[in-house]
Amino acid sequence: MPYALLVRMRMDKIRVSIVGASGYSGGELLRLLLGHPSVDIVQTTSERLASRPVQHAHPNLRGRTELRFTSLSSLESCDLLFLALPHGTTAHQFDFFSQRAPRIIDLSADFRLRDAAAYEKWYGEPHPCPERLSDFVYGIPELHRKEIARSRYVAGAGCNATASILALHPLYSSGLVKSEATVVDVKVGSSEGGGRASMASHHPERAGCIRSYKPTGHRHQAEICQELKLAPAVPLHFSATAVGVVRGLLVTAHCFPVERMEEKDLWRVYRQAYGKEPFIRLVKSRDGIHRYPEPKLLWGTNYCDIGFEVDRDSGRIVVLAAIDNLVKGSAGQAVQSFNIMFGLPETTALDFPGLHPV
């Protein structure tokens, strides 16, 4: 009997734990799962804050829960583990985690790439357990919903990669653009760097910045190439810029069509790809100040807003995509995958529409 069906037949709540719950993604998992009607959060771990109440790290959760952080050494068995740990931790301790839960959703980069050689190229060291790479499904539900439903292990996609892939996949999967000519620019807020302080995140250095921090060689590029099925010899031109906001990212992708396209053609392509997707909205208005995707309107939501425009002179296609990097780019997408894995309505606990104005 499938595990998901067995859980539903027991009429029990699904017992989950969050490992690394004191970080930003861990806090978002807590926020979302505390409102999930089918979930019982068993444990939340943090070595640094063990025994402290979770509101110590996440003051927005005051009065919402009596959970306290525990140490990893006391981790108990449960139905599913959400792992929100620094890069490299999951892979090195995979056996420990897999012995405590039959299902795992890992928010780190450890199992996103299917090719061990690509992992070594982009992360500078051999993968600790390459034999496990094929066990994980890449966690973008819009692309891998059926595989996620059958999987025991899901690797949450990177935030920059999520928005870039969703922006470009309809064009690439249809062979409509020149694959070697696309230029992707991502502007992202400071929370992408996580909760650990550094000189780059020091307020006098970070506030108000428009800082190009990875004009070439960003690791998320490997995920984008993998999911767009680009051959190793085909380049993708990707740059990342830090901007002076906390949440949100905006992808601006410049594509060059094989044959000239009109905007009505793009509408058809994107509606066919995403018309039934609960968390993708096509944003392309003729007037008003919100004609295109705007990350600020997505704070706290699991939506990805996508827009586009054709340059009338050159035929260049500009695709825009906006998400909240901590939700659709991390914790929200993980909960979306969780819902799919357990046969629950995909939008459960993810229906927050955002705020305006903010």
Secondary structure, 3 states (H helix, E strand, C coil): CCHHHHHHHHCCCEEEEEECCCCHHHHHHHHHHCCCCCEEEEEEECCCCCCCEHHHCCHHHCCCCCCEEECHHHCCCCCEEEECCCCCHHHHCHHHHHCCCCEEEECCCCCCCCCHHHHHHHHCCCCCCHHHHHHEEEECHHHHHHHHHHCCEEEECCHHHHHHHHHHHHHHHCCCECCCCCEEEEEECHHHHCCCCCCCCCHHHHCCCEEEEECCCCCHHHHHHHHCCCCCCCCCEEEEEEECCCCCEEEEEEECECCCCCHHHHHHHHHHHHCCCCCEEECCCCCCCCCCCCHHHHCCCCCEEEEEEECCCCCCEEEEEEECCCHHHHHHHHHHHHHHHCCCCCCCCCCCCCCCCC
